[in-house]
Amino acid sequence: MTVRIGVTGATGRMGREVIAAVADREDCEVVFAVNRDPDDETIAGNEIESAEEFDSLVVDREPTVVVDFTGPESAVDYADACADSNVAFVTGTTGFDDDQLEALEAAGDDVAVLHAPNFARGVQALLNVVGEAVQNLPGYDVELVETHHNGKRDAPSGTANRLLEEIEANGEFSERTHGREGEAPREEAEIGVHALRAGNITGEHEIVLADNHEEVRLTHRAEDRGVFAAGAVDAAVWIAGQKAGRYDFADVISE
């Protein structure tokens, strides 16, 4: 079965990559691609249509799944529309507040919803090992540094927050300290968090664990956005066969 994919945020950095990734595969196809300002553009042979037409396109084009990289408010609206039309929803959008996350999860009561801050398989491997590293090095200072392009809006990144959750679940930490300024000695059991924004950097996450005259660094560096798009399309093809519920990218690569 060919998986029919709708793409939101089509002219954005990730939307373009998703459309290109689908074009390179034989098991799926783009049935529509929307953006808030379509501007009569065509990407990989797909005419970009207005996001205002999304609700009708979901009905008329009969996508199997929608892949979304937009903003939190838009993503929630798209998820609601997909839930109403029995269309699975995959999103890599980050920066949700608690209410928006709750709304996104509610859509999972009706359709399959997969939300992941990062679709790189290497990041999933990093998530799998960082907790073990923290457990094996109790009491070590932990710092996290994430670096992205100068257009990224949310900080820390969704991936950084997911890594922080894994770190905190596997050690005893008191608080997160976001950057330092002036007289700011390191507090015991804090996690230092630092967000860098510069140039066209695709994405880098590094966790530093240090004490006992030694340091361990765990790093993931994405060299091309195509790695995220490929993972998102893998997720779209996978979720097409899943029942209603909430899923993570770990579910995709564990099979």
C-alpha positions, 0 to 999 in steps of 0.5 A: 500500500502506498502511504498518502502523505500531507505536508504542512509548513511545506516551504519551511526548512523541514517541510522542503526536506520532507517533500524531497524525502518522500520523492525519493521513496516508492512506498509513499507519495505527497497528496498535498503540501500547504503553507501559510504563504504558498506564493505559487511555489512548486517543490519536487513537482508538488504545488504548494497550496494555502494552509487555509484549505487544510481542513478541506484538503484532509477530506478531499485528498484522503491522506493516510497521514499528515507530517507537520513541522510548523509552530505549536498553535498551528500543529494543534489545529492540524492535529484536531482536523486530522482527528476529526477526519481519521487521519494519522498525525506525525509532528516534529514541532517543538515549543509546546506549552502544557495546554498545547501538549494536552490538546495534542495528546487528546487527538491521540484518543481518536487517531494515531499521533506521533510527536518527537522533538527529533527524528534522527536515529542517532539522537534516539541512540543518545537518549538510550545511553545518556541515562546509563551514563548518569547512573554509572557516574553518580554525583558527577557535574552535568552540563548540556549544550545545544546549538542551532541555526539563528532562526530557531525560536524555542530554547532549549530545543525540544531535543535538549528538553527530552535529554534533560528529562532522561538525565533527571530520571536517572540521577538526583538533581535539584534544578536546571540552570539556564546560562550563567552571568556575574557571580554564579558558582555552580550549585550542587546537583544542578544541571547547566543548560546552554543554548547557542544560536548561530549561522546555519547550524543544523543541530548539535547536542552535547552532554558533559559529565565531569568529576574525579579528574575526568570528563565524559562527553556524549555528542550528536551532530546533525550534518544535514536536515535530510536526516530528520526528514528521512526519520519523519517519513519513516515514522509516517509510513510506520504509523499508517498501520497503527491504531489510535494512540500516542507514539514516540520515534522510539516506537518506530525504530524499535521494530 
